[in-house]
Amino acid sequence: MTNFPGTASLSISGEPIEEVNEFVYLGQLVSFPRDHYTEIKRRVQAGWNAYRKYKHFFTAPTIAMKLKRRLFNMVIVPTMLYGAETWALTKQAETRLATTQRRMERRMIGVRLLDHRSNEWLRGVTKVVDIVKAARRRKWQWARKVATMSGDRWVKRITEWRPPSARGRGRPRRRWRDIICKTAGANWMLMAQDVSSWNTLGEAYLRNDCD
């Protein structure tokens, strides 16, 4: 994978290395240009695969909702949010996560979309973890962890790095740190040193719109 595909070749011991636009590494899709929405679609599919594995449990009317909720929070949510700490969340991505969760909740309760039950009613019955808030919380906690790392850690160095390139035309792609800067300011790494202030800002982030 390279910024300039087709301009160079790489081989090891005479064996050519294939050039690709994307690959899966440690369970996450790595692509150029970075496409977090495609990765989120992969996680949604993984969530459905996990849900179908326990389909009979989730949809059984004789099983108490508190048991369904426990399994959902322990299995489905972590599956869908694997790697969420690194996502550049957009409104489109959050909507995809939320609508997927509501579809699963309707099946857990045994109601259809045509029954016109509100989202608040669904959540009042299932009481499962809100997947969008959980994704935001993971990202916010990870941001503080990065901010408090020593300066020689690669994760922090990459986060702070600014490439020496001109801005392209059109609306720029959503970057991982954009919403962090929007909520905590450009000096968010300094703000993150104060746990109390950081947690207060985090609660505001959980309540506000992403875009």
Backbone hydrogen bonds, N-H to C=O, Kabsch-Sander energy under -0.5 kcal/mol:
donor,donor_aa,acceptor,acceptor_aa,energy
7,T,4,F,-1.5
12,I,15,E,-2.4
15,E,12,I,-1.9
17,I,10,L,-3.3
18,E,16,P,-0.5
20,V,18,E,-0.5
23,F,30,V,-2.4
25,Y,23,F,-0.5
25,Y,28,Q,-3.0
28,Q,25,Y,-1.9
30,V,23,F,-3.6
31,S,29,L,-0.5
32,F,21,N,-1.8
39,E,35,D,-1.3
40,I,36,H,-2.5
41,K,37,Y,-2.2
42,R,38,T,-1.6
43,R,39,E,-2.0
44,V,40,I,-2.4
45,Q,41,K,-2.1
46,A,42,R,-2.2
47,G,43,R,-2.3
48,W,44,V,-2.2
49,N,45,Q,-2.2
50,A,46,A,-2.1
51,Y,47,G,-2.5
52,R,48,W,-2.9
53,K,49,N,-1.2
54,Y,50,A,-0.9
54,Y,51,Y,-0.9
55,K,52,R,-1.2
57,F,54,Y,-0.6
58,F,54,Y,-2.6
59,T,55,K,-2.3
60,A,56,H,-0.7
60,A,57,F,-0.5
63,I,60,A,-1.2
67,L,64,A,-0.9
68,K,64,A,-1.6
69,R,65,M,-3.1
70,R,66,K,-1.7
71,L,67,L,-2.0
72,F,68,K,-2.6
73,N,69,R,-2.7
74,M,70,R,-1.8
75,V,71,L,-2.2
76,I,71,L,-0.7
76,I,72,F,-0.5
77,V,72,F,-2.2
79,T,75,V,-1.6
80,M,76,I,-2.4
81,L,77,V,-1.9
82,Y,79,T,-0.9
84,A,81,L,-2.4
86,T,83,G,-1.9
87,W,84,A,-1.4
89,L,87,W,-1.1
94,E,90,T,-2.5
95,T,91,K,-2.4
96,R,92,Q,-1.9
97,L,93,A,-2.1
98,A,94,E,-2.6
99,T,95,T,-2.7
100,T,96,R,-1.7
101,Q,97,L,-2.2
102,R,98,A,-2.3
103,R,99,T,-1.9
104,M,100,T,-1.9
105,E,101,Q,-2.5
106,R,102,R,-2.5
107,R,103,R,-1.6
108,M,104,M,-2.0
109,I,105,E,-2.1
110,G,106,R,-2.8
111,V,106,R,-2.0
115,D,112,R,-1.3
116,H,113,L,-1.7
122,L,118,S,-2.2
123,R,119,N,-2.4
124,G,120,E,-2.0
125,V,121,W,-1.5
125,V,122,L,-0.5
126,T,122,L,-2.6
127,K,123,R,-2.3
131,I,129,V,-0.6
134,A,130,D,-2.3
135,A,131,I,-2.0
136,R,132,V,-2.4
137,R,133,K,-2.7
138,R,134,A,-2.2
139,K,135,A,-2.0
140,W,136,R,-2.8
141,Q,137,R,-2.5
142,W,138,R,-2.2
143,A,139,K,-2.3
144,R,140,W,-1.6
145,K,141,Q,-1.8
146,V,142,W,-2.5
147,A,143,A,-2.4
148,T,144,R,-1.8
149,M,146,V,-1.4
153,R,150,S,-1.7
157,R,153,R,-2.3
158,I,154,W,-2.7
159,T,155,V,-2.0
160,E,156,K,-2.1
161,W,157,R,-1.0
165,S,163,P,-2.0
178,D,175,R,-1.1
179,I,175,R,-0.5
181,C,177,R,-2.8
182,K,178,D,-2.4
183,T,179,I,-1.7
184,A,180,I,-3.2
185,G,181,C,-2.1
188,W,185,G,-1.0
190,L,187,N,-0.8
191,M,187,N,-2.0
192,A,188,W,-2.2
193,Q,190,L,-1.3
194,D,191,M,-1.5
195,V,193,Q,-0.8
198,W,194,D,-2.5
199,N,195,V,-2.6
200,T,196,S,-1.9
201,L,197,S,-2.3
202,G,198,W,-2.3
203,E,199,N,-2.0
204,A,200,T,-1.5
205,Y,201,L,-2.1
206,L,202,G,-2.1
207,R,203,E,-1.2
208,N,204,A,-1.8
